[in-house]
Amino acid sequence: MPDIFLSYRRRDSASATGRLADRLVEHFGPERVFHDHASILAGEDFAAAIRRAINLSTVVLAVIGPDWLEARDEHGTRRLDDPNDFVRLEIADALEAGLPVLPVLVEGAAMPTAAQLPAVLADFARCQAVELSESRWRYDSDRLIALLQSRYAIESEQPPLLSDPDEKLVLSWPGRLALDLLELATHPTRLIGRRQTGRAIDHLRAFAFLVVCLALGNTLLLLGLDRYLTLRESGDFVGFQLFAGVLELFVVTLVSVALTVAWRLVGSRVEFRQITLIMAFIGGGAVLGSAVGWLVWSLGLMLSDPTLIGRATELLAGRTAGAPVTLSERAVLVGNMVQAAAQGPARAAMVFATLVWAGTLLWTAIAWGSFRLSFGASRLRAAGATLLCAGLLGAVLALSVWLAG
């Protein structure tokens, strides 16, 4: 999925836009630039492809030529006044989504004022424009590329361009990582969708994110169980991490296989690696968020009774003398212990932990939409794939229980 979306009118600036697209592709690569002439496949729904590309982009470049503002249809109506005009829809959707919109003036065009634009595009008039002049095209396009790299952290395998001596902010990998994590937390579908480039580096990053989240999540789990120091001293910490990590990776892989089958059953041609990339981000974020909530919840209980977590763990495991035989009876006793300890600071911590879990659940639900956006599927097809996946996983679980019993 692209980082840079090019919005333009074909009768106004097709040549200049094509030239700009070639320059951007030369520096950033074709997978990072959306130019409808080259980016929409034959037979693909044009409007749906445009909307999906905007939702997944980092920045929208609105190319403005001499006739951009006053372009009219066959009836003499100004195109910008038509609610169904594609250029109007593209910019309005980007502004509504909170995406940065960068006007690019070509062929001597001037930036329109708010009074000249429809009300829905009024904010567009306040966007700072850049100019690409014919006499210094290479210099101006280099400055634009440097701006895209420095301000919006768009990656390129080419060395950074610093056409402007004052433009020295080119983010190193820690800076890009921080921005990616921030966007993953706030706009997960946008970042995950842009990682669907097919490049090996994007899959390696997703896998690394998953492994780090699992390791952190397992560590937080041990801290909440008051078992971290015990395992470190006994030397079993690494063994626990390996065992838990392999088990969690198996679960993520199993869900990915079920999702691949489900999406293919609903008629979408998806690859297993596309599914695993999305699942790596969703699984890693969900595990880490759940572990943070668990740590807050358990620390709150420890403030009330430092031995509670340990006693509850022993009771659930059936290692307490005189403990009930059935797991459900032991769980009831643990629940009574927790309820009795949930006073004062412990109650506040448990409320905060509940909010963390609710936020993690909401984030996971939003991030799950990455499947629909990345594959360009309808909501009905996405819902069908999710239900089929749940059915397949349920069948596997039932079969496992039957074989174990």
C-alpha positions in Angstrom: 0.0 0.0 0.0 1.3 3.5 -0.8 2.6 6.3 1.5 2.1 9.0 -1.1 -1.3 9.6 -2.8 -1.3 11.8 -6.0 -4.6 13.7 -6.5 -4.9 15.6 -9.8 -7.1 16.4 -12.8 -6.2 14.6 -16.0 -7.2 17.5 -18.2 -5.4 20.0 -16.0 -2.1 18.5 -15.0 -1.8 14.9 -16.3 1.7 15.6 -17.8 3.1 17.3 -14.8 1.6 14.7 -12.5 3.1 11.9 -14.5 6.5 13.5 -14.4 6.2 14.0 -10.7 5.0 10.4 -10.2 8.1 9.1 -12.2 10.4 11.2 -10.0 8.8 9.9 -6.7 8.8 6.3 -7.9 12.5 6.7 -8.9 13.3 7.7 -5.3 10.8 5.9 -3.1 9.8 2.9 -5.2 6.5 2.1 -7.0 5.0 0.5 -3.9 5.0 3.8 -2.0 3.4 6.0 -4.6 -0.3 5.9 -5.7 -0.8 7.2 -9.2 -4.2 6.1 -10.5 -2.8 5.6 -14.0 -0.4 2.9 -12.8 -1.8 1.9 -9.4 -5.3 0.7 -10.2 -5.6 -2.7 -11.9 -7.8 -3.3 -14.9 -11.3 -4.3 -13.8 -10.8 -2.9 -10.2 -13.5 -0.6 -8.8 -12.0 2.9 -9.3 -13.9 4.6 -6.5 -13.2 1.9 -4.0 -9.5 1.7 -4.9 -9.2 5.5 -4.5 -10.9 5.5 -1.1 -8.8 2.6 0.1 -5.6 4.2 -1.0 -6.4 7.5 0.7 -7.3 5.7 4.0 -3.9 4.0 4.0 -1.7 6.8 2.8 0.7 9.0 4.9 0.3 12.2 2.8 -1.8 13.4 -0.1 -0.2 15.5 -2.8 -2.9 17.6 -4.5 -1.4 18.7 -7.8 -2.9 22.0 -8.9 -2.5 23.2 -12.5 -3.9 26.4 -14.2 -7.4 24.9 -14.8 -7.7 23.0 -11.5 -10.1 25.5 -9.9 -12.3 26.4 -12.8 -12.4 23.0 -14.6 -16.0 22.4 -15.8 -18.1 19.5 -17.1 -20.0 19.2 -20.3 -22.9 21.2 -18.8 -20.7 24.1 -17.8 -20.9 23.3 -14.1 -17.7 23.8 -12.1 -16.4 20.3 -11.2 -15.4 21.3 -7.7 -19.1 22.1 -7.0 -20.1 18.6 -7.9 -20.3 16.5 -4.7 -19.3 13.4 -6.8 -16.2 15.0 -8.3 -13.3 12.7 -7.6 -10.8 15.4 -6.9 -13.2 17.0 -4.4 -13.9 13.7 -2.8 -10.2 12.8 -2.5 -9.2 16.0 -0.8 -12.3 16.0 1.4 -11.8 12.4 2.5 -8.2 13.1 3.3 -9.0 16.2 5.4 -11.8 14.4 7.2 -9.4 11.5 8.0 -6.8 14.0 9.4 -4.2 13.2 6.7 -1.8 15.9 5.8 -2.7 17.4 2.4 0.2 19.1 0.5 -0.9 21.3 -2.5 1.7 21.1 -5.3 1.5 24.0 -7.7 2.6 23.3 -11.3 2.6 25.2 -14.6 2.3 28.6 -12.9 -0.9 27.8 -11.0 -1.8 29.8 -7.9 -3.1 28.5 -4.6 -7.0 29.0 -4.4 -8.5 30.9 -1.5 -11.2 29.6 0.9 -13.7 31.9 -0.8 -13.1 30.2 -4.2 -13.5 26.7 -2.8 -16.6 24.7 -1.7 -17.2 24.8 2.1 -16.1 21.2 2.5 -12.7 22.1 1.1 -12.3 25.4 3.1 -9.5 23.9 5.2 -7.6 23.0 2.1 -6.9 26.8 1.4 -4.9 26.9 4.7 -2.5 24.1 3.6 1.0 25.3 2.9 1.8 24.8 -0.8 5.0 23.9 -2.7 5.7 25.0 -6.2 7.3 22.9 -9.0 8.4 25.3 -11.7 9.5 24.2 -15.2 12.7 26.1 -15.1 14.0 24.4 -12.0 12.0 21.1 -11.9 14.8 18.9 -10.6 15.7 21.3 -7.8 12.0 21.8 -6.8 11.2 18.1 -6.9 14.3 17.3 -4.9 13.2 19.7 -2.2 9.7 18.1 -2.2 11.3 14.6 -1.8 13.5 15.9 1.1 10.3 17.3 2.7 8.5 14.0 2.4 11.4 12.2 4.0 12.0 14.6 6.8 8.5 15.7 7.8 6.5 12.6 7.0 9.3 9.9 7.5 8.6 8.2 4.2 11.3 5.6 3.7 13.5 5.1 0.7 16.4 2.9 -0.2 17.9 5.9 -1.9 20.1 8.3 0.1 18.3 11.3 1.6 18.1 14.4 -0.6 18.9 17.7 1.2 18.3 20.2 -1.6 17.6 22.8 1.0 20.5 23.5 3.3 18.0 24.4 6.1 16.2 21.1 5.6 18.4 18.9 7.9 15.8 16.8 9.8 16.0 13.4 8.2 14.9 10.8 10.7 17.2 8.0 11.7 15.7 4.5 12.3 14.9 5.2 16.0 12.9 8.2 15.0 11.1 6.3 12.3 10.4 3.4 14.7 8.9 5.8 17.3 6.7 7.4 14.6 5.6 3.9 13.4 4.7 2.8 17.0 2.8 6.0 17.6 0.8 5.5 14.3 0.3 1.8 15.1 -1.2 2.8 18.5 -3.4 5.6 17.0 -4.1 4.5 13.4 -3.4 0.8 13.2 -5.2 0.1 9.9 -3.2 2.8 8.2 0.2 1.6 9.2 -0.6 -2.1 8.8 -2.0 -1.5 5.3 1.1 0.4 4.2 3.2 -2.6 5.2 1.5 -4.8 2.6 4.2 -4.0 0.0 5.4 -7.6 -0.4 8.9 -6.7 0.6 10.8 -9.0 2.9 11.8 -6.2 5.2 8.2 -5.4 6.0 7.6 -9.0 7.0 10.7 -9.1 9.1 9.6 -5.9 10.9 6.2 -7.4 11.6 7.8 -10.6 13.0 10.2 -8.7 15.1 7.4 -6.6 16.5 5.5 -9.7 17.4 8.5 -11.4 19.1 9.3 -8.3 21.1 5.7 -7.9 22.2 5.5 -11.6 23.2 8.7 -11.3 25.2 7.5 -8.2 27.0 4.1 -9.6 27.6 5.4 -12.8 29.1 7.8 -10.8 31.4 4.9 -8.6 32.6 2.9 -11.8 33.2 5.6 -13.1 35.4 5.9 -9.8 37.3 2.1 -9.9 37.9 2.4 -13.4 39.2 5.3 -12.4 41.4 7.4 -15.1 39.7 10.0 -13.0 37.8 12.7 -13.0 40.4 12.2 -16.6 41.3 12.7 -17.7 37.7 15.7 -15.4 37.2 17.4 -16.9 40.3 16.6 -20.4 39.3 17.8 -19.9 35.7 14.4 -20.9 34.2 13.5 -17.5 32.9 14.9 -18.0 29.4 13.3 -21.5 29.3 9.9 -20.0 30.2 10.3 -17.3 27.6 11.1 -19.8 24.9 8.3 -22.2 25.8 5.7 -19.5 26.1 6.9 -17.7 23.0 6.8 -20.9 20.8 3.3 -21.7 22.1 2.1 -18.2 21.4 3.7 -18.2 17.9 1.9 -21.5 17.2 -1.4 -19.9 18.2 -0.8 -16.9 15.9 0.2 -19.3 13.0 -2.9 -21.4 13.6 -5.2 -18.4 13.5 -3.4 -17.2 10.4 -4.0 -20.5 8.6 -7.7 -20.4 9.6 -8.0 -16.8 8.3 -6.3 -17.7 5.0 -8.7 -20.5 4.4 -11.7 -18.4 5.5 -10.7 -15.4 3.2 -10.3 -17.8 0.2 -13.6 -19.4 0.9 -15.4 -16.0 0.7 -13.7 -15.5 -2.7 -10.7 -13.2 -1.9 -7.4 -14.1 -3.4 -5.1 -13.6 -0.5 -1.7 -15.0 0.4 -0.7 -16.6 3.7 2.1 -14.1 4.2 -0.3 -11.2 3.9 -2.4 -12.7 6.7 0.6 -13.4 8.9 1.9 -9.8 8.5 -1.4 -8.4 9.8 -1.7 -11.0 12.5 1.8 -10.2 13.7 0.8 -6.6 14.4 -2.6 -7.5 15.9 -1.4 -10.4 18.0 1.6 -8.5 19.3 -0.4 -5.4 20.2 -3.2 -7.4 21.8 -0.8 -9.5 23.9 1.1 -6.5 25.1 -2.0 -4.5 26.0 -3.5 -7.4 27.9 -0.3 -8.0 29.8 -0.1 -4.3 30.9 -3.6 -4.5 32.2 -2.8 -7.7 34.0 0.3 -6.2 35.6 -1.7 -3.1 36.9 -4.5 -5.4 38.1 -2.2 -7.7 40.0 0.0 -4.9 41.5 -3.2 -3.3 42.8 -4.1 -6.5 44.6 -0.5 -6.9 45.9 -0.9 -3.4 47.6 -3.8 -4.8 49.5 -2.3 -8.3 50.2 1.2 -9.1 49.1 0.7 -12.8 49.3 -2.7 -12.9 47.5 -1.5 -13.6 44.0 0.8 -16.4 45.1 -1.9 -18.0 47.2 -4.4 -17.7 44.4 -2.0 -19.3 41.9 -1.3 -22.2 44.3 -5.1 -22.7 44.9 -6.0 -22.7 41.2 -3.2 -25.2 40.5 -4.6 -27.5 43.2 -1.5 -27.4 45.3 -3.2 -26.0 48.4 -4.0 -28.5 51.2 -7.7 -29.1 51.4 -8.5 -27.3 48.1 -11.7 -28.3 46.3 -11.3 -31.0 43.7 -13.0 -29.2 40.8 -11.4 -26.2 39.0 -14.7 -24.3 39.1 -14.9 -24.6 42.9 -11.3 -23.4 43.2 -12.0 -20.5 40.9 -15.0 -19.4 43.1 -12.7 -19.3 46.1 -10.1 -17.3 44.3 -12.9 -14.8 43.2 -13.9 -14.4 46.8 -10.3 -13.8 47.8 -9.9 -11.1 45.1 -13.3 -9.5 46.1 -12.3 -9.2 49.7 -8.9 -7.6 48.8 -10.3 -5.1 46.3 -10.4 -2.1 48.6 -8.9 1.3 48.4 -5.8 1.5 46.1 -6.5 -2.1 44.9 -9.9 -1.1 43.6 -8.5 2.0 41.8 -5.8 -0.2 40.1 -8.4 -2.8 39.1 -10.6 -0.1 37.6 -7.6 1.3 35.6 -6.7 -2.2 34.5 -10.2 -2.7 33.2 -9.9 0.5 31.2 -6.6 -0.8 29.8 -8.2 -4.1 28.8 -11.2 -2.2 27.2 -8.8 0.0 25.3 -6.9 -3.1 24.1 -10.1 -4.7 23.0 -11.1 -1.6 21.1 -7.7 -1.3 19.5 -7.8 -4.9 18.4 -11.3 -4.5 16.8 -10.1 -1.4 14.9 -6.9 -3.1 13.8 -8.9 -6.1 12.7 -10.3 -3.8 10.0 -6.8 -4.0 8.4 -7.9 -7.2 6.7 -10.8 -5.5 4.9 -8.9 -2.4 3.9 -5.8 -4.3 2.8 -7.7 -6.7 0.7 -10.2 -4.2 -0.6 -13.2 -6.3 0.6 -16.7 -5.3 1.5 -17.9 -5.3 5.1 -20.1 -8.3 4.4 -17.2 -10.3 2.9 -15.0 -9.4 5.8 -17.6 -10.4 8.4 -18.1 -13.7 6.5 -14.4 -14.4 6.6 -14.2 -13.6 10.4 -17.2 -15.9 11.2 -15.7 -18.7 9.0 -12.4 -18.3 10.8 -14.1 -18.5 14.2 -15.9 -21.6 13.1 -12.7 -23.3 11.8 -10.9 -22.5 15.1 -13.9 -23.8 17.1 -13.8 -27.0 15.1 -10.1 -27.5 15.8 -10.6 -26.8 19.5 -13.5 -29.3 19.7 -11.4 -31.9 17.9 -8.5 -31.4 20.2 -10.7 -31.8 23.3 -12.2 -34.9 21.9 -8.9 -36.5 21.1 -7.5 -35.5 24.5 -10.5 -37.0 26.2 
